[in-house]
Amino acid sequence: MLNALKSEPKRNDMSLICVDEHVNSNPAEPLPVGRNFFSTVVVRPGSQSMTARLSLWFCLQDGYKIVTDRGHYDITPTTFVVLNEGQRFELTAEPGTAPRAASLIFDQQYVADIARSFSAPLTAALEVDREGLVVRFPECIQHETGFEIGPKLRSLAAACARGDAPEVLAERFRAATECLVLVYSAATRQIDSIDSVRPGTRAELYRRIQRAYVYIQDNYTDELCLEKIARAACMSPHHFHRVFSQVYGITPLRALADRRMQMAHKLLETTDTPVSAICRAVGYHSAPTFSNLFRAKFGVPPSLLQQRSRRVRMQYAS
């Protein structure tokens, strides 16, 4: 069984929690090889240069930027990025901000063991060396909605902040790592789906498509069009439309509609907000158009779903 041990923070703006599977007690190592960590730190304004362990970076408060030789990544409470072992990067924050960065720092063998716990077709796309160690993940921005990894990351952060029992921390760390393997296994297959001869070109196109995908997920309430979404990817509309469709199997505007419908469904299930207000809240101006699209996707009109959900909530409350 994994053991989770809390270490003493080095500064009052940093905390470090160690989740051990491969024990290495060398006191000379500030971050021993063969251990898994959950860390939080307040990012001070300016830039800090670092060399990464295999690590996932996300944000608990405000936002910050990670800069590598491959790209610039805006890390917000809804996005994250994985940095590979040995990657040089800069952690930057805007003046007047104090974002709290969080990271999961992995032992590569630990991730490889979790990857092998899934079926072979699911994880075949992961890049693994002969010893079974994960070599690298594709470097790109990801959104918290991928395989529901966002709630897993927040659950781990909350458990660490509360000082939960070691076995609880270890279990939640593993749950987040399992989601991570699924997210990047899918990402590798998506990269391979892009119609380009050079691997480096496919990887760069995927990074751009992911920027646009994240833009859709976080800005679905805005008035978006193909041209505006394509600008987020720094691509021409035609080229962007073609590559996005290759990666996700749907068009960018269909992805936008799906996001709006998902959020509308959630609001209708959990609130008594009028349907007309929910229509506007998810980016539609026409209630009839919204209702028709909702019925086409879920098989029921939004008003009926809300009525049913209200009855269920009242039954549970009584």
C-alpha positions in Angstrom: 0.0 0.0 0.0 1.2 3.5 -0.7 2.3 5.6 2.2 1.6 9.4 2.2 3.9 11.5 4.3 3.8 15.2 4.9 7.1 17.0 4.9 7.8 20.3 6.5 7.3 23.3 4.1 10.5 25.2 3.3 8.7 28.5 3.2 5.5 29.9 4.5 4.2 30.2 0.9 5.0 26.6 -0.1 3.8 23.2 1.1 5.0 19.7 0.0 3.3 16.4 0.5 5.1 13.2 -0.4 3.2 10.1 -1.6 5.6 7.3 -1.5 5.7 4.1 -3.5 9.4 3.8 -4.2 11.2 4.8 -1.1 14.4 6.8 -1.3 15.5 8.3 2.0 18.6 10.1 0.8 18.6 13.2 2.9 20.9 15.0 0.5 18.2 15.1 -2.2 15.7 18.0 -1.7 13.3 16.2 -4.0 14.3 12.5 -4.0 14.1 10.5 -7.1 11.6 7.7 -6.9 8.9 9.6 -4.9 5.6 11.2 -5.8 4.7 14.6 -4.4 1.8 17.1 -4.3 3.1 20.6 -4.0 1.6 24.1 -3.7 3.4 27.4 -4.0 2.5 31.0 -4.3 3.9 32.3 -7.5 5.5 35.7 -7.0 5.5 38.4 -9.8 8.2 38.0 -12.3 9.8 34.8 -13.7 11.4 31.8 -12.0 13.5 29.4 -14.1 13.2 25.7 -13.2 14.0 22.2 -14.4 11.0 19.9 -14.2 10.5 16.4 -12.9 7.6 14.6 -14.7 4.8 16.8 -13.3 1.3 18.1 -13.8 0.8 21.8 -13.1 -2.6 23.4 -12.3 -3.9 26.4 -10.4 -5.8 26.8 -7.2 -6.2 30.5 -7.4 -6.0 33.2 -10.1 -3.7 32.2 -12.9 -0.1 32.1 -14.0 2.0 31.2 -17.1 4.4 28.4 -17.9 6.9 29.1 -20.7 8.9 26.3 -22.4 10.9 26.2 -25.6 7.7 24.7 -27.2 5.1 27.2 -26.1 3.4 29.5 -23.6 0.7 28.0 -21.4 -1.9 30.0 -19.5 -2.6 28.0 -16.3 -6.0 28.9 -14.8 -8.4 27.0 -12.4 -9.7 25.2 -15.5 -6.5 24.2 -17.3 -3.4 22.2 -16.7 -0.2 21.1 -18.4 2.2 18.2 -18.0 6.0 18.9 -18.2 8.3 16.0 -18.9 11.4 15.0 -17.0 14.3 17.4 -17.5 12.2 20.1 -19.3 13.4 23.6 -18.6 10.6 26.1 -18.0 9.8 29.5 -16.6 7.0 30.1 -14.1 5.6 33.6 -14.4 2.9 35.7 -12.8 1.6 39.2 -13.6 2.5 42.2 -11.3 -0.1 42.6 -8.5 -1.1 38.9 -8.5 -0.2 36.0 -6.2 -1.6 32.9 -7.8 -1.3 29.6 -6.0 0.2 27.0 -8.2 -0.3 23.3 -7.5 1.7 20.4 -9.0 1.7 16.6 -8.9 5.3 15.4 -9.2 5.5 11.8 -10.4 8.0 8.9 -10.3 8.0 7.6 -13.9 7.8 4.0 -12.8 4.7 4.8 -10.8 2.9 6.3 -13.8 4.0 3.3 -16.0 2.6 0.9 -13.5 -0.8 2.7 -13.5 -0.7 2.8 -17.3 -0.3 -1.0 -17.4 -3.3 -1.4 -15.1 -5.5 -0.4 -18.0 -6.3 -2.5 -21.1 -3.5 -2.6 -23.7 -5.5 -0.9 -26.5 -6.3 2.0 -24.2 -2.7 2.8 -23.3 -0.9 1.5 -26.4 -0.4 5.1 -27.6 1.7 6.1 -24.5 5.4 6.4 -25.3 7.2 3.9 -23.1 10.8 2.6 -23.1 12.0 -1.0 -22.8 12.0 -0.9 -19.0 8.4 0.2 -18.9 9.1 3.8 -17.8 7.0 6.5 -19.4 9.4 8.5 -21.6 7.3 11.6 -22.2 3.8 12.9 -22.5 2.8 15.3 -25.3 3.4 18.9 -24.1 0.1 20.8 -24.6 -2.5 22.7 -22.6 -5.4 20.5 -21.4 -8.8 21.4 -20.0 -10.1 20.0 -16.7 -13.1 18.4 -18.4 -10.9 15.7 -19.9 -11.9 12.4 -18.3 -13.2 14.5 -15.4 -9.7 15.1 -14.1 -10.6 18.5 -12.7 -12.7 17.2 -9.8 -10.0 14.7 -9.0 -7.3 17.4 -8.8 -9.4 19.6 -6.6 -10.3 16.6 -4.3 -6.6 15.8 -3.9 -5.8 19.5 -3.1 -8.7 19.7 -0.6 -7.6 16.5 1.1 -4.0 17.8 1.4 -5.2 21.1 2.8 -7.3 19.3 5.4 -4.4 17.0 6.4 -6.4 13.9 5.7 -5.0 10.5 6.5 -2.1 9.2 4.5 -4.1 6.4 2.8 -6.7 9.0 1.7 -4.1 11.2 0.1 -2.5 8.2 -1.6 -5.8 7.1 -3.0 -6.7 10.5 -4.4 -3.3 11.0 -5.8 -3.7 7.7 -7.7 -7.2 8.6 -8.9 -5.8 11.8 -10.4 -2.9 9.9 -12.0 -5.3 7.4 -13.6 -7.2 10.3 -15.2 -3.9 11.8 -16.4 -2.9 8.5 -18.1 -6.3 8.5 -19.9 -6.1 12.1 -20.9 -2.7 11.8 -22.5 -3.3 8.4 -24.0 -6.2 10.0 -25.9 -4.0 13.0 -26.7 -1.3 10.8 -28.3 -3.9 9.1 -30.5 -5.4 12.5 -31.5 -1.9 13.7 -32.5 -1.5 10.6 -34.7 -4.8 11.3 -36.4 -3.5 14.6 -37.9 -2.7 14.4 -41.6 0.9 15.5 -41.6 4.1 13.7 -42.4 6.4 15.2 -39.8 5.8 14.3 -36.1 7.0 17.7 -35.0 4.4 19.4 -37.3 1.6 17.1 -35.9 2.6 18.0 -32.3 2.6 21.7 -33.0 -0.8 21.6 -34.8 -2.2 19.7 -31.8 -0.9 22.3 -29.4 -2.7 24.9 -31.4 -5.9 22.9 -31.6 -5.8 22.4 -27.9 -5.6 26.1 -27.3 -8.7 26.6 -29.4 -10.5 23.7 -27.6 -9.7 25.2 -24.2 -10.9 28.6 -25.6 -14.2 27.0 -26.5 -14.6 25.3 -23.1 -13.9 28.5 -21.2 -15.7 31.1 -23.4 -18.8 29.2 -24.6 -21.0 32.0 -23.2 -19.5 34.5 -25.7 -20.5 35.2 -29.2 -18.1 32.9 -31.0 -17.7 32.1 -34.7 -15.2 29.9 -36.6 -12.9 32.8 -37.4 -12.7 33.9 -33.8 -12.0 30.4 -32.5 -9.4 29.9 -35.3 -7.6 33.0 -34.1 -7.1 31.4 -30.7 -5.2 28.7 -32.5 -3.3 31.1 -34.8 -4.6 29.3 -37.8 -6.6 30.2 -40.9 -10.3 29.2 -40.5 -10.2 26.6 -43.3 -7.0 24.9 -42.0 -8.2 25.1 -38.4 -11.6 23.6 -39.3 -10.0 20.7 -41.1 -7.4 19.8 -38.4 -9.9 20.3 -35.5 -12.3 17.9 -37.2 -9.5 15.3 -37.6 -8.6 15.6 -34.0 -12.0 15.6 -32.4 -14.2 14.0 -35.0 -16.6 17.0 -34.9 -16.4 20.5 -36.2 -15.4 23.4 -34.0 -18.9 24.9 -34.0 -20.4 21.5 -33.0 -17.9 21.3 -30.1 -19.1 24.8 -29.1 -22.8 23.7 -29.3 -22.0 20.5 -27.3 -20.3 22.5 -24.5 -23.3 24.9 -24.3 -25.7 22.0 -24.2 -23.7 20.2 -21.4 -23.7 23.3 -19.3 -27.4 24.0 -19.9 -28.2 20.4 -18.9 -26.3 20.9 -15.7 -28.1 24.2 -14.8 -31.5 22.7 -15.6 -30.8 19.7 -13.4 -29.5 21.6 -10.4 -31.2 25.0 -10.4 -34.6 26.6 -10.8 -33.3 29.3 -13.0 -35.8 30.1 -15.7 -35.2 28.4 -19.0 -35.0 31.7 -20.8 -32.2 32.8 -18.4 -30.3 29.6 -18.9 -30.6 30.0 -22.7 -28.8 33.4 -22.4 -26.4 32.1 -19.8 -25.0 29.5 -22.1 -24.6 31.8 -25.1 -27.9 31.7 -27.0 -30.2 34.6 -27.8 -33.1 32.7 -29.2 -35.1 30.6 -26.8 -36.8 28.6 -29.6 -33.5 27.8 -31.2 -32.1 26.8 -27.8 -35.1 24.5 -27.0 -34.9 22.8 -30.4 -31.2 22.1 -30.1 -31.6 20.9 -26.6 -34.5 18.5 -27.6 -32.5 17.2 -30.5 -29.5 16.4 -28.3 -31.2 15.0 -25.2 -34.6 13.9 -26.4 -36.7 16.1 -24.1 -37.4 19.9 -24.0 -35.4 21.9 -21.4 -38.6 22.8 -19.4 -39.5 19.1 -19.0 -36.0 18.1 -17.9 -36.1 20.9 -15.3 -39.5 19.9 -14.0 -38.4 16.3 -13.6 -35.1 17.3 -11.9 -37.0 19.6 -9.5 -39.3 16.7 -8.4 -36.3 14.5 -7.8 -34.6 17.1 -5.7 -37.7 17.7 -3.7 -38.0 13.9 -3.0 -34.5 13.8 -1.7 -35.0 16.9 0.4 -38.1 15.5 2.1 
